[in-house]
Amino acid sequence: MSSPSPQTWRSAWYPRKQKPVVLHVLPVLWHLLGCINSSGTASHGGAPDLRQATVMLVSPLYDLMGQGLMEKASAEPSMTQRQIQLLHTLVEG
């Protein structure tokens, strides 16, 4: 018997555990998106690989949440249009 794929496991897990993602993970993502300037590098003197770290968070979150991630971002009052566009760019890869 083979074990379920990570995608299957995440898809089964997320519907039951949305609250921790919304309360703890999404605020971190919103903060990271705010720390990346328009050229894609860290603003405020952050680490140069901040964009890569953000991509590493966005990819599995989008796999998990699908379009819901973009909907949450659009509904978040603290998100700017630039941050939403950056998220869209990161999701598209």
Secondary structure, DSSP 4 states (H G I P E B T S, - for coil): -PPPPHHHHHHHHGGG-HHHIIIIIHHHHHHHHHHB-TTSSBSTT--TTHHHHHHHHHHHHHHHHTHHHHHHHHH-TT--HHHHHHHHHHHH-
